[in-house]
Amino acid sequence: MKIYLLSRLSFVSVFFSLLLSLSTAHAAEKHSVVAFLPFTVNASKDMSYLRDGLGEMLASRLSAEAGVVAVDRKVVEATLGIGGKPDPKQLQALAVKMGADYLLYGSVTSLGGGMSFDARVYSVAAKSSETFYATAAKEGDVMTAIDVLAWGIIEKTFGRKRPDSVAVPQSAVAGAESVALQTAHPDRTFRATAGFGNSSLLWSEGASQFFKTRNVPLSLEGIAVGDVDGDGVMEVVMADREKVVVYKLNAGRLSEFAQIKLLVRYKIHAVNVADLNGNGKAEIYISAADTAMPGSMGVEWDGKEMVTLFEDARYYIRPVKVPGLGVVLAGQRAGSEGVAISGPIYILTRDGSQLVGEERLPVPSRVNIFDFSFADLDGDGEWEVVALDQWNKLLVMKQSGKLLWKSEDRYGATKRFIGGKSAMQMTQQTGARRGATKMVDGATDILFEELYVPSRILVTDVDGDGIDDIIVNANTATWTSLVRSSQVFQSGTMLGLKWNGVGLQELWRTRKIDGYVVDYDARSHHLPLKDGVEELSVGVVAQGSFGDILTADESMLLVYPLQFKAQEQ
């Protein structure tokens, strides 16, 4: 297949080159100079031939139809370096150095059996970029998709009208028609509003259909959103392993509002907010643990500072929406004999500064406190349990535990875990000084099996049909190891899933997010929606070099407004 595509690419490149040599229609006009930079290829299989081939094809088409002059490839390589990528902050200087009026660059992403093509055209005169997008549902549609991409650029950037004889192929812009709200061409469902070409839900600074905050100095472990101080405005709660920071979010800027630190021995693996006491201010619930047992904490804003509601609690905790009860605080105990977590999941109540487990939650025994959510997927009034197993497969079950469906794909993978080696075991393993560790609550210093804490399963009705939808993430591991916590996630995406009667089917997805997607939350779970539009806040560990991401210490927040519109016909 690679040889086949290469031959087609070569043929079309030659064909367009012949068109260029024969074309004299624009000879008397001033020609725009365009530097065609190598495209980034994101694919599990070898598709490197598209890295330069796509730029060459676009150069041929734009030269023939818009009269542009391409900067010599050797000049591009000498300026960028072989295999180099453009720095978004240096585009103006880069273009001037190459003598270009425009820079054209982008990415190719393999999506299942098809591909998506993203191109950006940077204008030196405007000092801004436009974004263009096309998809190929299968490899055989690649040439058609590239044609759509080229004509989009020709029309919007260079003002040349597409001839009536050149129709827009639906296969390249609409995706699968069998899905009512399909995002193979996302702007047909999530409509872009600011004229950034054919893009939507694209991580691209400056695009108005979402925004990205500045980076914050945290190696993110979790996020939550809610009204922490009761002023009716959403705050963002972000946690790394040692602390929780509350930020005010104003005009896309994060400013620190409060900070909560835990005991050194405990590491945070989940953070949530919920107004369980009904006073109009969301409490912050921090699930944390050492290698043997939990030491969780709850805090609340009292108008001046964060006050502790409970701490050192021997439950792993999170708020859960329970059918018939609403949102409650749920908890689960540590296991024994090397098991990090086990036993029933309880509804917790607070007795002074202590948590007390009372009624058990009606969930299958195979799930733990972090693995599941309740959802009425088919609108029949009966709630199903949607869960993630330790292999990151998505499960739909009856509350009795009867399995209704299991995914083939993996979702919700993270690097968060509980259990593992204790400080003494690490000391012994490295051959350093041996010593006893203090026993707490009778716990012995034994090795607890690592249990991975997946990303949350969000339940919300994004498409407004009155039936629950599921929002999950999918992180792509670019390097694997026998040590699961050492996996490298350099990109991810957010997905919306809907029950189709036999299983969960993809309803929409964001475009690829560069970085490790750690956690996310929905505005509708905590605050009224603005103009009826759901907002999805996504916490991402910033992408560095291959090695940097293992110890990344900068994170960011992406906020997507999720609003469906009827698909254009």
C-alpha positions as CSV (number, residue, x, y, z in Angstrom):
1,M,0.0,0.0,0.0
2,K,2.9,2.4,0.7
3,I,4.4,1.7,-2.8
4,Y,0.9,2.3,-4.3
5,L,0.4,5.6,-2.6
6,L,4.0,6.7,-3.4
7,S,3.4,6.0,-7.1
8,R,0.1,7.9,-7.0
9,L,1.8,10.8,-5.2
10,S,4.6,10.9,-7.7
11,F,2.2,10.7,-10.7
12,V,0.1,13.6,-9.4
13,S,3.2,15.7,-8.5
14,V,4.4,15.2,-12.1
15,F,1.0,16.0,-13.5
16,F,0.6,19.2,-11.5
17,S,4.2,20.2,-12.4
18,L,3.2,19.8,-16.1
19,L,0.2,22.0,-15.5
20,L,2.5,24.5,-13.9
21,S,4.8,24.6,-16.8
22,L,1.9,25.1,-19.3
23,S,0.0,27.6,-17.2
24,T,0.6,31.3,-18.2
25,A,-2.7,32.8,-17.1
26,H,-1.2,34.5,-14.1
27,A,2.2,35.4,-15.5
28,A,1.6,39.1,-15.5
29,E,0.5,39.2,-11.9
30,K,2.7,39.5,-8.8
31,H,3.3,36.0,-7.5
32,S,3.0,35.2,-3.8
33,V,6.0,33.4,-2.5
34,V,5.1,30.4,-0.3
35,A,7.5,28.2,1.8
36,F,6.0,24.7,2.0
37,L,7.3,23.2,5.2
38,P,7.4,19.5,6.0
39,F,4.2,18.1,7.5
40,T,4.2,16.3,10.9
41,V,3.0,12.7,10.5
42,N,1.1,11.2,13.4
43,A,0.6,7.5,12.7
44,S,1.4,4.1,14.2
45,K,2.5,2.8,10.8
46,D,5.2,4.2,8.5
47,M,3.7,7.0,6.5
48,S,6.8,9.2,6.4
49,Y,6.4,9.5,2.6
50,L,3.7,12.0,3.3
51,R,6.0,14.3,5.3
52,D,7.4,16.0,2.2
53,G,5.1,14.5,-0.4
54,L,2.1,16.3,0.8
55,G,3.9,19.7,0.7
56,E,5.1,19.0,-2.8
57,M,1.6,18.1,-4.0
58,L,0.1,21.3,-2.4
59,A,2.9,23.3,-4.0
60,S,2.1,22.0,-7.4
61,R,-1.6,22.6,-7.1
62,L,-1.2,26.1,-5.6
63,S,1.3,27.0,-8.3
64,A,-1.0,25.8,-11.1
65,E,-4.2,27.3,-9.7
66,A,-3.1,30.4,-7.8
67,G,0.2,31.3,-9.4
68,V,2.3,31.0,-6.2
69,V,6.0,30.5,-6.3
70,A,7.4,27.9,-4.0
71,V,10.6,28.5,-1.9
72,D,13.2,26.0,-3.0
73,R,13.2,22.9,-0.8
74,K,16.9,23.2,-0.1
75,V,16.3,26.7,1.3
76,V,13.6,25.4,3.6
77,E,15.8,22.5,4.9
78,A,18.7,24.8,5.4
79,T,16.6,27.2,7.5
80,L,14.7,24.6,9.5
81,G,17.3,21.9,9.6
82,I,16.7,18.4,8.3
83,G,13.6,17.1,10.0
84,G,13.0,20.4,11.8
85,K,9.7,21.8,12.9
86,P,8.6,25.5,12.8
87,D,8.5,27.3,16.1
88,P,5.0,29.0,16.3
89,K,6.6,32.0,18.1
90,Q,9.1,32.5,15.3
91,L,7.0,32.2,12.2
92,Q,7.4,35.8,11.2
93,A,11.2,35.7,11.5
94,L,11.3,32.3,9.7
95,A,9.3,33.6,6.8
96,V,11.4,36.7,6.4
97,K,14.6,34.6,6.5
98,M,13.3,32.4,3.6
99,G,11.9,35.4,1.7
100,A,8.4,34.1,1.8
101,D,5.0,35.9,1.9
102,Y,3.4,32.8,3.4
103,L,4.4,29.7,5.4
104,L,2.3,26.5,4.8
105,Y,2.7,23.7,7.3
106,G,0.6,21.2,9.2
107,S,0.1,17.6,10.2
108,V,-1.3,14.3,8.9
109,T,-3.0,12.1,11.5
110,S,-4.0,8.5,11.0
111,L,-7.5,7.9,12.4
112,G,-8.5,4.3,12.4
113,G,-8.6,3.3,8.7
114,G,-8.6,6.9,7.5
115,M,-6.6,10.1,7.8
116,S,-7.1,13.7,8.7
117,F,-5.1,16.5,7.1
118,D,-4.5,19.8,9.0
119,A,-2.8,22.7,7.3
120,R,-1.9,26.2,8.6
121,V,-1.1,29.1,6.3
122,Y,0.8,31.9,8.1
123,S,0.7,35.3,6.4
124,V,3.6,37.7,6.9
125,A,1.5,40.7,6.0
126,A,-1.3,39.8,8.4
127,K,1.0,38.3,11.0
128,S,-1.6,35.6,11.6
129,S,-2.6,32.1,10.5
130,E,-5.6,30.4,9.0
131,T,-6.3,26.8,9.5
132,F,-7.6,24.3,7.0
133,Y,-8.8,20.7,7.4
134,A,-9.8,17.7,5.3
135,T,-10.3,14.0,5.9
136,A,-10.0,10.7,4.1
137,A,-12.3,8.0,5.4
138,K,-10.0,5.4,3.8
139,E,-6.6,5.3,2.1
140,G,-8.3,5.4,-1.3
141,D,-9.7,8.8,-0.5
142,V,-6.4,10.5,0.2
143,M,-6.1,12.2,-3.2
144,T,-9.6,13.6,-2.9
145,A,-8.9,14.9,0.6
146,I,-5.7,16.6,-0.6
147,D,-7.7,18.2,-3.4
148,V,-10.2,19.6,-0.9
149,L,-7.4,20.9,1.3
150,A,-5.7,22.6,-1.7
151,W,-8.9,24.3,-2.9
152,G,-9.7,25.5,0.5
153,I,-6.4,27.3,0.7
154,I,-6.6,28.6,-2.9
155,E,-10.1,30.1,-2.3
156,K,-9.6,31.6,1.2
157,T,-6.0,32.7,1.1
158,F,-5.4,33.6,-2.5
159,G,-9.0,34.5,-3.6
160,R,-9.2,32.2,-6.6
161,K,-12.7,30.8,-7.0
162,R,-13.1,27.1,-7.4
163,P,-14.4,26.3,-10.9
164,D,-18.0,25.1,-11.0
165,S,-16.7,22.0,-12.6
166,V,-14.7,21.1,-9.5
167,A,-17.2,19.9,-7.0
168,V,-16.5,19.5,-3.3
169,P,-16.4,15.7,-2.7
170,Q,-18.7,14.8,0.2
171,S,-16.5,11.9,1.2
172,A,-13.7,14.2,2.1
173,V,-15.7,16.6,4.2
174,A,-18.5,14.7,5.8
175,G,-17.2,11.4,7.0
176,A,-19.6,8.5,7.7
177,E,-23.2,9.6,7.0
178,S,-24.6,6.8,9.1
179,V,-23.6,8.7,12.2
180,A,-26.0,11.5,12.9
181,L,-23.4,13.8,14.6
182,Q,-20.1,12.8,13.0
183,T,-16.9,14.7,13.5
184,A,-14.8,13.3,10.7
185,H,-15.3,16.9,9.5
186,P,-15.8,18.6,12.9
187,D,-17.0,22.0,11.9
188,R,-20.2,20.5,10.5
189,T,-21.2,19.6,14.1
190,F,-19.1,21.9,16.3
191,R,-19.3,25.1,14.1
192,A,-16.3,27.3,14.1
193,T,-17.2,30.9,14.6
194,A,-14.1,33.0,13.8
195,G,-13.2,32.1,10.2
196,F,-10.3,29.9,11.0
197,G,-10.7,27.8,7.9
198,N,-12.3,24.4,8.2
199,S,-11.2,23.7,11.8
200,S,-13.0,23.0,15.0
201,L,-12.0,21.6,18.3
202,L,-8.4,22.0,17.1
203,W,-5.7,22.7,19.7
204,S,-4.5,25.9,18.0
205,E,-3.7,29.1,20.0
206,G,-5.9,31.9,18.9
207,A,-8.9,29.8,17.6
208,S,-12.0,31.3,19.3
209,Q,-14.0,28.1,19.5
210,F,-11.9,27.1,22.5
211,F,-9.1,28.5,24.5
212,K,-5.8,27.5,26.1
213,T,-4.6,29.0,29.4
214,R,-1.0,29.8,30.1
215,N,1.2,27.0,31.4
216,V,1.2,26.5,35.2
217,P,4.1,25.0,37.2
218,L,2.4,21.8,38.1
219,S,3.0,18.2,37.0
220,L,-0.7,17.6,36.8
221,E,-2.4,14.7,38.5
222,G,-6.0,15.9,38.4
223,I,-8.4,18.8,37.8
224,A,-11.9,19.7,38.7
225,V,-14.1,22.8,38.1
226,G,-16.7,24.4,40.3
227,D,-17.8,27.4,42.3
228,V,-15.4,27.1,45.3
229,D,-16.1,30.5,46.9
230,G,-19.8,30.9,46.1
231,D,-19.5,33.9,43.8
232,G,-21.3,32.2,40.9
233,V,-18.1,32.1,38.9
234,M,-16.2,28.9,38.0
235,E,-12.9,28.2,39.6
236,V,-10.4,25.6,38.4
237,V,-8.9,23.2,40.9
238,M,-5.6,21.6,39.8
239,A,-3.5,19.1,41.7
240,D,-0.1,17.6,41.4
241,R,1.2,14.8,43.6
242,E,1.8,17.0,46.7
243,K,-0.6,19.9,46.6
244,V,-3.8,21.3,45.3
245,V,-4.0,24.8,43.8
246,V,-7.3,26.7,43.2
247,Y,-7.2,29.2,40.3
248,K,-9.6,32.0,39.3
249,L,-10.2,31.8,35.5
250,N,-10.7,35.2,34.0
251,A,-10.5,36.0,30.2
252,G,-8.4,32.9,29.6
253,R,-6.0,33.7,32.4
254,L,-5.4,31.6,35.5
255,S,-4.6,33.4,38.8
256,E,-3.9,31.6,42.0
257,F,-6.6,31.9,44.6
258,A,-5.7,29.3,47.3
259,Q,-3.4,26.4,47.9
260,I,-3.8,23.2,50.0
261,K,-0.8,21.1,51.0
262,L,-1.0,17.5,52.3
263,L,1.3,15.6,54.6
264,V,4.5,14.7,52.8
265,R,3.9,10.9,53.1
266,Y,0.7,11.2,51.0
267,K,0.5,11.5,47.2
268,I,-2.6,12.8,45.4
269,H,-4.3,10.6,42.8
270,A,-7.7,12.3,42.4
271,V,-9.3,15.7,43.1
272,N,-13.0,16.5,42.9
273,V,-15.4,19.3,43.9
274,A,-19.1,19.1,45.0
275,D,-21.4,21.2,47.2
276,L,-22.6,18.3,49.4
277,N,-23.6,20.5,52.4
278,G,-25.7,22.8,50.2
279,N,-24.2,26.1,51.3
280,G,-23.5,27.3,47.8
281,K,-19.8,26.7,47.9
282,A,-18.2,23.6,46.4
283,E,-16.1,21.6,48.8
284,I,-12.8,20.1,47.5
285,Y,-12.3,16.4,48.0
286,I,-8.7,15.1,47.7
287,S,-8.1,11.4,47.5
288,A,-4.5,10.7,48.5
289,A,-2.5,7.8,49.8
290,D,0.9,6.4,50.7
291,T,1.9,3.0,49.4
292,A,-0.2,1.1,51.9
293,M,-3.3,3.1,52.8
294,P,-5.3,6.2,52.0
295,G,-5.0,9.5,53.8
296,S,-7.7,11.6,52.1
297,M,-8.8,15.1,52.9
298,G,-11.8,17.5,52.5
299,V,-11.6,21.3,52.6
300,E,-13.9,24.3,52.1
301,W,-13.6,28.0,51.6
302,D,-14.9,29.9,54.7
303,G,-14.7,33.4,53.1
304,K,-11.1,34.0,54.2
305,E,-9.2,30.8,53.8
306,M,-9.5,27.1,53.1
307,V,-10.6,25.2,56.3
308,T,-10.2,21.5,56.8
309,L,-13.4,19.4,57.0
310,F,-11.5,16.1,57.5
311,E,-8.0,14.8,56.9
312,D,-6.0,11.6,57.1
313,A,-9.2,9.7,56.3
314,R,-8.8,6.0,55.7
315,Y,-10.9,6.0,52.6
316,Y,-10.2,6.5,48.9
317,I,-12.9,9.1,48.1
318,R,-14.8,10.8,45.3
319,P,-18.3,12.3,44.9
320,V,-20.6,10.1,42.9
321,K,-24.0,10.8,41.4
322,V,-26.2,7.9,42.6
323,P,-29.7,7.1,41.1
324,G,-32.4,8.4,43.4
325,L,-29.9,10.0,45.8
326,G,-28.1,12.7,43.8
327,V,-24.5,13.4,44.5
328,V,-23.0,11.7,47.5
329,L,-19.4,11.2,48.9
330,A,-18.4,7.6,48.2
331,G,-15.4,5.8,49.6
332,Q,-13.6,2.5,49.6
333,R,-11.0,1.1,52.1
334,A,-7.5,-0.1,51.4
335,G,-7.1,-3.8,50.8
336,S,-4.8,-6.2,52.7
337,E,-2.0,-8.7,51.8
338,G,-0.7,-6.6,49.0
339,V,-4.0,-5.4,47.5
340,A,-4.1,-1.6,47.3
341,I,-7.9,-1.3,47.3
342,S,-10.8,-3.7,47.8
343,G,-14.1,-4.3,49.5
344,P,-17.5,-2.5,49.3
345,I,-17.9,1.0,48.1
346,Y,-19.7,3.0,50.8
347,I,-21.7,6.2,50.9
348,L,-19.8,8.3,53.4
349,T,-21.2,10.7,56.0
350,R,-19.2,13.1,58.2
351,D,-19.3,12.7,61.9
352,G,-17.4,15.8,63.1
353,S,-14.0,15.5,61.4
354,Q,-14.4,11.8,60.8
355,L,-15.8,9.9,57.8
356,V,-18.2,7.1,58.4
357,G,-19.2,4.4,55.9
358,E,-22.9,3.6,56.0
359,E,-24.9,2.3,53.0
360,R,-23.2,0.3,50.3
361,L,-23.4,1.5,46.7
362,P,-25.2,-1.0,44.4
363,V,-22.3,-1.6,42.0
364,P,-20.7,-4.8,40.6
365,S,-17.9,-6.3,42.8
366,R,-15.4,-6.0,39.9
367,V,-15.3,-2.2,40.0
368,N,-13.5,0.1,42.5
369,I,-14.2,3.7,43.6
370,F,-12.4,5.3,40.6
371,D,-13.6,3.0,37.8
372,F,-17.2,3.7,37.2
373,S,-20.2,6.1,36.7
374,F,-23.9,5.5,36.7
375,A,-25.8,6.4,33.5
376,D,-29.2,5.9,31.9
377,L,-27.8,5.1,28.4
378,D,-31.0,4.2,26.7
379,G,-33.4,6.5,28.4
380,D,-35.6,3.8,29.9
381,G,-35.3,5.0,33.5
382,E,-33.0,2.2,34.5
383,W,-29.4,3.1,35.3
384,E,-26.4,1.2,33.9
385,V,-22.9,1.1,35.3
386,V,-20.2,2.3,32.9
387,A,-16.8,1.3,34.0
388,L,-13.1,1.0,33.0
389,D,-11.2,-2.2,33.8
390,Q,-7.4,-2.3,34.5
391,W,-6.7,-2.9,30.8
392,N,-8.5,0.4,30.0
393,K,-11.4,-1.4,28.2
394,L,-14.8,0.3,28.6
395,L,-17.6,-1.8,30.1
396,V,-21.3,-1.4,30.3
397,M,-23.0,-3.5,32.9
398,K,-26.3,-3.9,34.8
399,Q,-26.0,-3.0,38.5
400,S,-26.1,-6.7,39.1
401,G,-22.8,-7.1,37.3
402,K,-24.2,-8.6,34.1
403,L,-22.0,-7.5,31.2
404,L,-23.8,-5.8,28.3
405,W,-20.9,-4.6,26.3
406,K,-17.1,-4.3,26.3
407,S,-15.0,-2.1,24.1
408,E,-12.3,-3.2,21.7
409,D,-10.5,0.2,22.0
410,R,-8.8,1.4,25.2
411,Y,-9.8,4.6,27.0
412,G,-8.9,6.5,30.1
413,A,-5.3,5.4,30.4
414,T,-3.2,7.5,32.9
415,K,0.0,7.2,34.8
416,R,-1.7,7.6,38.2
417,F,-1.6,4.7,40.5
418,I,-2.0,3.7,44.2
419,G,0.0,1.1,45.9
420,G,3.6,0.2,44.9
421,K,6.8,0.1,46.8
422,S,7.2,1.8,50.2
423,A,10.1,4.1,51.1
424,M,11.8,1.2,52.9
425,Q,11.6,-1.1,50.0
426,M,13.0,1.5,47.7
427,T,15.9,2.1,50.1
428,Q,16.6,-1.7,50.2
429,Q,16.3,-2.0,46.5
430,T,18.9,0.7,45.8
431,G,21.3,-0.8,48.4
432,A,21.2,2.2,50.7
433,R,20.8,2.2,54.4
434,R,18.1,-0.2,55.7
435,G,15.8,0.9,58.5
436,A,12.4,0.3,60.0
437,T,9.4,2.3,59.0
438,K,6.8,3.6,61.3
439,M,3.6,1.5,61.5
440,V,0.4,3.4,61.1
441,D,-3.0,1.9,61.9
442,G,-1.3,-1.5,62.1
443,A,-0.2,-1.5,58.5
444,T,2.9,-3.4,57.7
445,D,5.6,-2.4,55.3
446,I,4.8,-4.8,52.4
447,L,4.7,-4.4,48.7
448,F,1.2,-3.4,47.5
449,E,0.2,-4.1,43.9
450,E,0.0,-1.0,41.8
451,L,-3.6,-0.2,40.9
452,Y,-4.0,2.4,38.1
453,V,-6.5,5.2,38.6
454,P,-8.1,5.9,35.2
455,S,-9.5,9.2,33.9
456,R,-13.0,9.9,35.0
457,I,-16.1,8.8,33.1
458,L,-18.2,11.9,32.5
459,V,-21.9,11.5,32.1
460,T,-23.7,14.4,30.4
461,D,-26.2,15.1,27.7
462,V,-24.1,17.1,25.2
463,D,-26.3,16.7,22.2
464,G,-29.5,17.7,24.1
465,D,-31.6,14.7,23.3
466,G,-32.5,13.9,26.9
467,I,-30.4,10.7,27.0
468,D,-27.0,10.4,28.8
469,D,-23.8,10.5,26.8
470,I,-20.4,9.5,27.9
471,I,-17.2,11.6,27.7
472,V,-13.8,9.9,28.0
473,N,-10.3,10.4,26.8
474,A,-7.9,8.2,24.9
475,N,-4.2,8.7,25.4
476,T,-1.7,7.4,22.9
477,A,1.3,5.7,24.4
478,T,4.4,6.3,22.2
479,W,6.7,4.1,24.3
480,T,5.9,1.1,26.5
481,S,7.7,-0.5,29.3
482,L,7.4,-3.4,31.7
483,V,6.9,-0.6,34.3
484,R,3.5,0.7,33.4
485,S,4.0,4.0,35.2
486,S,6.9,4.7,32.8
487,Q,4.7,4.9,29.8
488,V,5.0,8.0,27.7
489,F,1.7,9.7,26.6
490,Q,2.6,12.4,24.1
491,S,-0.8,12.9,22.6
492,G,-4.5,12.2,23.3
493,T,-8.0,13.1,22.4
494,M,-11.4,13.6,24.0
495,L,-14.4,11.5,22.8
496,G,-18.1,11.6,23.1
497,L,-19.8,8.2,23.1
498,K,-23.5,7.2,22.8
499,W,-25.4,4.0,23.3
500,N,-26.7,2.7,20.0
501,G,-28.7,-0.3,21.3
502,V,-25.8,-2.8,21.3
503,G,-22.8,-0.8,22.4
504,L,-21.2,2.6,22.9
505,Q,-20.6,4.4,19.5
506,E,-18.4,7.4,18.9
507,L,-20.5,10.5,18.6
508,W,-17.7,13.1,18.3
509,R,-14.1,13.6,19.1
510,T,-11.7,16.5,19.5
511,R,-8.7,16.8,17.3
512,K,-5.4,15.4,18.5
513,I,-4.1,17.1,21.7
514,D,-0.3,17.3,21.9
515,G,0.6,16.3,25.4
516,Y,-0.6,13.9,28.1
517,V,-4.4,14.3,28.8
518,V,-4.6,13.8,32.5
519,D,-8.1,14.7,33.6
520,Y,-11.2,16.7,32.7
521,D,-14.5,18.0,34.0
522,A,-17.8,19.3,32.7
523,R,-19.3,22.6,33.7
524,S,-22.8,21.2,33.8
525,H,-21.9,19.0,36.8
526,H,-21.3,22.0,39.0
527,L,-22.7,25.3,37.5
528,P,-25.4,26.5,35.2
529,L,-24.4,26.5,31.5
530,K,-23.8,29.8,29.8
531,D,-26.2,30.2,26.9
532,G,-27.0,26.5,27.2
533,V,-23.5,25.5,26.0
534,E,-21.6,22.7,27.8
535,E,-17.9,23.5,28.6
536,L,-15.4,20.7,28.8
537,S,-12.2,21.6,30.7
538,V,-9.2,19.4,29.9
539,G,-6.0,19.3,31.9
540,V,-2.9,18.5,29.9
541,V,0.7,18.0,30.9
542,A,2.7,20.0,28.4
543,Q,4.6,18.1,25.7
544,G,8.4,18.4,25.9
545,S,11.0,16.3,24.3
546,F,10.8,12.5,24.5
547,G,12.6,12.4,27.8
548,D,11.1,15.6,29.3
549,I,7.6,14.3,29.4
550,L,8.6,11.7,32.0
551,T,9.3,14.5,34.5
552,A,7.2,17.2,33.0
553,D,6.5,20.1,35.4
554,E,4.3,22.3,33.4
555,S,0.6,21.9,32.6
556,M,-2.2,23.8,30.9
557,L,-6.0,23.9,30.7
558,L,-8.0,23.6,27.5
559,V,-11.6,24.7,27.5
560,Y,-13.9,23.4,24.8
561,P,-17.5,24.7,24.3
562,L,-19.5,21.7,23.2
563,Q,-22.5,22.7,21.1
564,F,-24.1,20.5,18.5
565,K,-25.8,21.9,15.4
566,A,-27.7,20.0,12.8
567,Q,-25.5,18.6,10.1
568,E,-25.6,20.6,6.9
569,Q,-27.1,18.8,3.9
